[in-house]
Amino acid sequence: MKPTLVILAAGMASRYGSMKQTDGFGPNGETIIEYSIYDAIKAGFGKVIFVIKEEFAENFKGIFEPKLNGKIETDYVFQTFDIKPFGIDFEIERAKPWGTAHAVLAARDAVKEPFCVINADDFYGRESYQKMADFLNNEVNDQEFSMIGYQIDKTLSEHGSVSRGVCEVDLDGNLTEIQERTKVFFKTDNSEQKTIVFEENNTEFPVNVNTRVSMNFWGFTPKVFDYTADLFKEFALANIENPKSEFFIPLVAEKLIKNKQASFKVIPTQNQWFGVTYAEDKPFVQENIDKLVAEGVYPSKLW
C-alpha cells in the first residue's frame, strides 16, 4: 500500500499578506504545493489529502484537479471549529483554528495507511520525500514515527526572524525534545561574519550551524489519530479561557515521547528548505526554483 501525503493548507498567512498556498512561484505559475506533490509522486506516494477550510474547496479543486487528474489520488478534508467529535459538547470561542495537530485530526477518516504531514507553503526538496517514503514503506509502526530534520542554516529567512522547533536528538537518532524558539535569525557582526542566534527575554544566544530543526514534516501510522484525539480533548479543556492557544504537532510528539508511547526517528536531510513567511521571501523562492529547473531537477512545466 502506497503512503499518503497530507498537506496542511488551512492557514491564513497573515504575515505574507495573501493566500500563499495558491500563489505561483514556478516558471509557469506553479505553486509550492505542486512541487511537493511532484516530489511525492516521484517518491512513490499514492494519494494526497488537502486539509483546508471549507470555503477554500472550490478554489483548490479548480487549481489542482486539472493538473493532478490521473497522476495521484486526491481528497479534501476540512479543519473546522466543531469540537463535538472529541466529546466536548459545548462551544469554545476561538479567533483562529486550533493549530497543526488539530488540522491533522481533520484527516483521520480519510487516511488508512502510513502517511506524512507537510505544510502547504514550505518547499522541502526531493531527497526529503524519498527518505520519508523509504521510512513509511520499511520502518514505520504504531510506536515508531519520524520527522525530517533540517540543518538550521538551511531554513532561515534573510528578511526577518522566524520560529523554529530546535531539536534535541539522542545517540540513536531519536528525538528527545523540541524547543520552540520564536525569534531565530542570521546575525552579521562587524567583520561581516554571519552567525545564527535566537533571542529570548531580550538576550541573544548562539545556535550551532549543525543543529537540526523541525519544519513540520512528520511520518506516522493512523494510530497517531487515536493518540492525538485524546491529547486534543485534554488541551482544549485546559485552554477554554485562552482563545489564541494552538495545539501543535510538536506538543503531541513531546507527550508521546515523554509517556513512552512512541519514538520519533529524526531523518537528516541536506536539502535546502525554503518557504514564504514574508512577502519579501517570494523572489528568493522563485530564484531557487528557477535554479533547480536549470539544473534539471524539475521540468520547466511540471505537468
N, C-alpha and C positions, 0 to 999 in steps of 0.2 A: 504493500500500500504506500503510495507516494505521500510525502509530508505536505502539509498545508502552510501557506503564508497568510498570517493575519496582520493587516495593516491598520494602525490606529490613525484615523483621519477625521476625528470629530472635533478637534481643537479649533479655536477661533483666531489664532495667530495675531494676537493683539499688538505685539511689538513689530511685526512685519508690515502691518497696515492693510493687508488684503488676504484673499484666500490662497495662501501659498501652496496648498495641497494641489490646486489645479492650475497654478501658474506655469508658464512654459520656460524651460531652461535649455533644452537641446536645440540643435540646428534647425529642426522643423517644429519647434514649439513643444517638444516632448516634456512632460512633467517629470519631476524626480521619481514619483511613484512608478512611472513607466520603466525607468532604468532598473528599479528594484524588481519589478515583475519580470523584466527581460532576463536579469541575472538569475532569478529564482527558477525560471523555466529552464535555463541552461544547466542549472544545478540539479534538476530533476523534481522540482515541486509540481504537484498535480492540481492544486486548487489555490485560489486567492480569495480571501474574505475581507471586505472593506467594513470597518467599524466606523460609522458615520452618524451624523444627526439625520433624522428622517427627512428634514427639509432639504438636505443635500442630495437626496437619492436621484432625482431626475437629472440633475446636473452631472453627477458622477457617471451614471449609466450612459448618458449621452456622449461623454468624453471617452470612456474606457471600453464599452461593449463593442463598438465597431472595430476597435483595434485588437481586442483580445479574443473575439469570437473564433472558436476553432483552435486556439493556441493553448488555453488553460481554462479550467472551470472557474466560474466566478459566483460570488454570493455577496449579499449586502445585509448587514445587521445594524441595529440602531442602539446607540447609547442614549438612554432616557433618564429622567429623574424619578421614575417609578421604582420604589424600593419594596413594594409589596411582595415581589417574588423571593425576597430574602427574609420573609417572616416579620416585617415591620409594617404594621397596619395603620400607621399614621404618617402624615407628611412632615418632612423636614425641609424647611425653606432653604433654598440654595441660590447663589448668584451664578454659579457655573457648575458643570458636571463634576462628578466625584473623583476624577483622575484616571491615570492609565490602567491601574489594576482593575478598577471598576469597568473600564472600557473593554478589557479582555473578557470579563464575565458576559458581556453582551454577545459573545460568540459561542457560548457554551453549548447551545443546542445545535450549532452548525458544524462543530468540529468533533470528529470521531477518531482521528488519527494523530500521531505525533505532529507537532506544529511549532512554528516560531512566530514571534511577535516583533514588529518593527514600527517605527514612526513613519508617517507619511512624508515628512519634509526632510528626511535625512538620507544622504547618499552614502551607502555603506561599502560598496566595492565588491567586485566579482568574487574574490577569494573568500570573503566572509560568508557568502551564501553557500559556496561549495563546502566550506568547513562545517557550517551548520547542517547542511543536508547530510554530510557524512555522519555527523553525530546523531541526527534524528533517525537515520537508517540503521545504524550499527550499535549505538551505545545507550541511547535514552531508555529509561524505565521510570516507573512511578516514584522512585526515590532518588533518581539521578537526573537532574536537569542541567541546563547550561546557559552561558552568557558569552557573547563575543566581547573580548577585552581589547580596547583600542589604546594605543600609546598616546598619552595625554597631549603631546605636542602636535599630533596629527588631527586634533579635534577642536582647536581653538579658533576664535574669530579675531580678525585684525581690527574689528570695528566696535569692540566693547567687551565687557566681562560676560561670562556665561556661567551657568550652573553645570556642575559635573558630579557624577557619582564616582568618587575616588575609591578604588577597590583595594582591599587587603586580601592577599592570596597566600595560601599555605604552601608547604613544600610539595604537596601532591597536586598543586594546580587548582585547588578548590577555593571558592570564595569563602572568606570568613566574615567580612564586614564591608558595607558600603557606607562611606561618609559623604553626605551631600554637602558640597562646597558651592555656595551660591554666588561667589564672586571670584572666578578664576580667570586669569588673563596673562598675556605676554607683557613683560616689563623690560624696557631698554634703559640701561644705565648710561653714565656719561661717556663710556668708551664704546657705545653702540652695541654692547653685548646684550643679547636677548636672553632673558630667563623667564621662568614660569612661577607665578606666585598665586596664592589665594589670600583673600582678605577676610578677616573676622574681627569684629569689635575694633575696627579702625587700625588693626595691626596686620602687617603682611607677613606671610610665611612662605618659604621656598618650597617648590614641588620638584621632585626628581623627574627628569625627562622620560625615564623608562616606566613611570607609574602607569598602571592600567586603569582605564575608566569605562564605565558602562554608558553606552549610547542607546540603551533600551532595545537591544537585540537579544532576545531570550528564546531558549528552546525548552519545550515542555511536552508532556503527555496530557491527555484530557483530565487526568487525575488532579491536575492543578486547579481545575474549576471547583472541585469539592473543597480543597484547602482554602481557596480564595474567597468563596462564598461565606464560609464560616468566619473568616477574618474580617470580611467587609461588614457583616452584621455587627460584629463587635466594635469596629471602627466607627460606623455610622451612629450607633447608640452613644458612643463616647464623645461624639462631636456634634450633638444636636444644637449646641449654642455656638458653634464655630462654622459659619456658612462658607468660609473660604478654605477650610481644610480639604486636603486632597489625599486620596488613597492610591499611592504609587506602587508600581511593581517591586521596587527595592524593599519596600516595607514588608511585602509578602515574602520575598526571598530571605530577609533577615529573620523573620519569625520562623520560617521552615528550617533554617539552619540552626537557630537557637534551640528549637524544640526537637531537633534531630529527626525531623520528618522527611527531609530531602537535602541533598547536597547539590551544589552548582559548580560544574566544571567551567573554569574561565578559559575560553579558547582564544589564544592570542592571534592577532592579525596585524600585518604590516600595512594594510590598506590605509590610504588617506581617507578619513571621513570628511565630508563637508555638508553643511546644512545652511538653512536660511533663517537664523534668528532675527536678523535685522535686514531691512530693505537694501542696505549697503552691501550685504553679502552676495546679492544676486550676480553682479558681474564676476566675482571670484568663482562662483559655482559654474557659471556659463563658460568661463575660461578653462576651468578644469575639465569640464565635459568635452569641450572642443579639443583639448589636448588628447583625451582618451580616444576620441573619434579619429584624430590624426594618427594616433599610434595603432589604430586598427582594433582596439578593444571593443568598440561599438561601431556599427554601420552608421553613416550619416543620417539615414532614415531607418528608425528602429523596426517598423512594422511593414 
